[in-house]
């Protein structure tokens, strides 16, 4: 039998819990993901996301980046309140981004958005991908705030519950520092970042802290959303070719 397996696969689960007073630790959703890292450095992530708070949200994404982490394409399908909201395919060229989608509200939509420079990151609202944005922070400058002029989203809604359609914003990122943290999946050397601004977003996003693995993978470990959201996201399980894990968790 002639077999071939050139990629490394990483599978995991992220728990969504509440930090609201009286609801601390209550499970409010979950996310299952698979990250495939190909032999040439390309990455493809598949994520299934569920938010149980009404109106419930279910999202499936398939997102690919090249060996330099530059976005290639993405598929997003969303249900809200257990009803179909929309599905769309996004493609990113050096000088434009495009989207073909069908939504319950807008019907069939074709978008083509010019880019002044190749798109450096795309927000598809899968939590596992939130940490990937921080690869763009230049840590040689030390802790502080750095900004991106253009980030494209599949939805401007904080829960990613509209569209999917192309939407453009800016992004401010703060580097807090190095830490060692323990999550359900184990103990990790981590980098602590914070999203501090999103110019162009219709509604200001609450403070959002994110911890990712201290290596070239920027694996999502934990996040805390403050303000009206009061949500916690934590890597609960991890298996496969595991980067930078120090010890197994329960």
C-alpha positions in Angstrom: 0.0 0.0 0.0 1.5 3.3 -1.1 0.6 5.9 1.6 1.4 9.6 1.9 1.0 11.9 4.9 3.1 15.0 4.8 1.1 17.3 7.1 1.0 17.6 10.9 -2.4 17.6 12.5 -3.4 19.3 15.7 -6.9 18.8 17.2 -8.5 20.5 20.1 -11.5 21.9 21.9 -12.1 25.4 23.3 -14.6 25.9 26.1 -16.7 29.1 26.2 -17.7 30.0 29.7 -19.3 33.0 31.4 -17.7 35.4 33.9 -20.9 37.2 34.7 -21.8 37.6 38.3 -24.0 34.7 39.4 -23.0 32.7 36.2 -19.3 32.2 36.8 -18.0 29.1 35.0 -21.3 28.3 33.3 -20.7 26.8 29.9 -22.1 29.0 27.2 -20.6 27.4 24.1 -17.7 25.4 22.6 -15.4 25.1 19.6 -13.8 22.1 18.0 -10.9 22.6 15.6 -8.3 20.9 13.5 -5.2 22.7 12.3 -3.2 21.0 9.5 0.3 22.3 8.9 1.5 21.3 5.5 5.0 20.3 4.5 5.6 23.6 2.7 4.4 25.7 5.8 0.8 26.4 4.7 -1.8 26.0 7.3 -5.5 25.1 7.0 -7.9 25.3 10.0 -11.3 23.7 10.3 -13.5 25.0 13.2 -17.0 24.2 14.4 -18.2 26.9 16.8 -21.3 26.9 19.0 -22.7 29.7 21.1 -25.7 28.7 23.3 -26.8 32.1 24.5 -30.0 33.3 22.7 -30.1 33.8 19.8 -27.8 30.8 19.5 -25.0 30.9 16.9 -23.5 27.9 15.0 -20.5 28.6 12.7 -18.4 26.4 10.5 -15.2 27.7 8.9 -12.4 26.5 6.7 -9.5 29.0 6.6 -6.2 28.7 4.8 -3.0 30.8 5.0 0.2 30.4 3.0 3.7 29.6 4.4 4.0 33.3 5.4 0.6 33.3 7.2 -0.9 35.4 4.4 -4.7 34.7 3.9 -5.5 32.5 0.9 -9.2 31.7 1.2 -12.0 31.0 3.7 -15.4 29.4 3.8 -18.0 30.5 6.4 -21.4 29.1 7.2 -23.6 30.5 9.9 -26.9 29.6 11.6 -28.5 32.0 14.1 -31.4 30.9 16.4 -31.0 27.4 14.8 -31.9 28.9 11.4 -29.7 29.4 8.4 -28.2 32.9 8.2 -25.7 32.6 5.4 -22.8 30.9 3.7 -19.9 32.5 1.8 -16.5 31.9 0.2 -13.7 34.4 0.4 -10.6 34.7 -1.7 -7.6 37.0 -1.2 -5.5 38.2 -4.1 -2.5 40.6 -3.8 -4.6 43.6 -4.8 -8.2 42.6 -4.0 -10.4 40.5 -1.9 -13.6 38.9 -3.1 -16.6 37.1 -1.7 -19.4 35.1 -3.1 -22.2 34.6 -0.6 -25.9 33.8 0.0 -27.6 35.1 3.1 -31.1 34.9 4.5 -31.3 38.8 4.6 -29.4 39.9 1.5 -29.8 36.9 -0.9 -27.0 36.4 -3.4 -24.1 38.9 -3.0 -20.9 39.2 -5.0 -18.2 41.5 -3.5 -14.8 42.6 -4.8 -12.8 45.0 -2.5 -9.6 46.6 -3.7 -6.5 46.3 -1.4 -3.7 48.8 -1.3 -1.4 46.0 -0.1 -1.8 42.2 0.2 -4.1 41.4 3.1 -2.1 40.3 6.2 -4.9 38.8 8.3 -8.6 37.9 8.2 -11.1 37.6 11.0 -13.5 34.7 10.5 -14.7 34.7 14.2 -13.4 31.3 15.0 -11.8 31.8 18.4 -8.9 29.5 17.5 -7.8 32.0 14.9 -8.0 35.1 17.2 -4.4 34.5 18.3 -3.0 34.3 14.7 -3.4 38.0 14.3 -0.7 38.6 16.9 2.1 37.2 14.7 2.0 40.6 13.1 3.1 42.4 16.3 6.8 43.3 16.2 7.9 42.1 19.7 11.4 43.5 19.1 9.9 46.8 20.0 8.9 45.5 23.4 5.5 45.9 25.2 3.2 48.6 23.8 0.6 49.2 21.1 0.9 48.7 17.4 -1.8 49.1 14.7 -2.9 47.5 11.5 -4.4 49.8 8.8 -6.7 47.1 7.3 -8.2 43.9 8.6 -11.1 42.2 6.8 -13.9 40.5 8.7 -16.5 38.0 7.7 -19.0 39.9 9.9 -18.8 43.2 12.0 -21.0 41.7 14.6 -19.1 40.8 17.9 -20.4 37.3 17.7 -19.9 37.0 14.0 -23.6 36.4 13.6 -24.3 38.4 10.4 -23.4 37.9 6.8 -21.0 36.4 6.0 -19.8 39.5 4.0 -16.6 41.4 3.6 -16.1 44.2 6.1 -13.0 46.4 6.6 -11.6 47.8 9.9 -8.3 48.8 11.5 -6.9 47.0 14.5 -4.9 48.1 17.6 -2.9 45.4 19.4 -1.1 45.6 22.7 1.7 43.3 23.8 1.6 42.8 27.5 4.4 40.3 28.0 5.6 36.7 28.5 3.8 34.5 31.0 3.4 30.9 32.0 -0.3 29.8 32.2 -2.2 26.7 32.9 -5.4 25.8 31.0 -7.3 22.5 30.7 -5.0 21.3 28.0 -1.8 21.8 30.1 0.8 24.3 31.2 2.3 26.5 28.5 4.9 29.3 27.9 2.6 32.0 26.6 2.5 35.5 25.1 -0.1 37.8 26.4 -1.7 40.3 24.0 -4.7 42.6 24.1 -7.0 44.0 21.3 -7.3 47.6 22.3 -9.2 49.2 19.3 -11.0 48.4 16.1 -11.5 51.6 14.1 -14.4 51.2 11.7 -16.3 48.6 13.8 -20.0 49.8 14.1 -20.0 49.0 17.9 -16.9 49.3 20.0 -15.6 45.9 21.1 -15.1 45.3 24.9 -11.5 44.8 26.2 -10.2 41.5 24.9 -7.1 39.8 26.3 -5.6 36.8 24.5 -2.9 34.3 25.5 -1.1 32.2 22.8 1.8 29.8 22.7 5.3 31.3 22.9 6.5 29.8 19.6 6.1 30.1 15.9 2.6 28.5 16.0 0.7 31.2 17.9 -1.7 28.5 19.2 -4.7 29.9 21.1 -4.6 29.2 24.8 -7.0 31.5 26.6 -9.0 34.7 26.2 -11.0 37.0 28.4 -13.6 39.5 27.0 -14.7 42.2 29.4 -17.4 44.9 29.2 -20.9 43.7 28.5 -19.6 40.3 27.3 -17.9 38.9 30.4 -16.8 35.8 28.5 -13.9 33.4 29.0 -12.5 31.1 26.3 -10.0 28.4 27.2 -8.2 25.6 25.4 -9.6 22.5 27.1 -8.2 19.6 25.1 -5.4 19.2 22.6 -3.9 16.2 20.8 -1.6 15.6 17.9 1.7 17.3 17.1 1.6 19.6 20.1 3.8 22.8 20.0 5.4 24.1 23.2 3.3 22.1 25.7 5.1 21.8 29.0 2.9 19.3 30.8 -0.4 17.4 30.3 -3.6 18.8 31.7 -6.7 17.3 33.0 
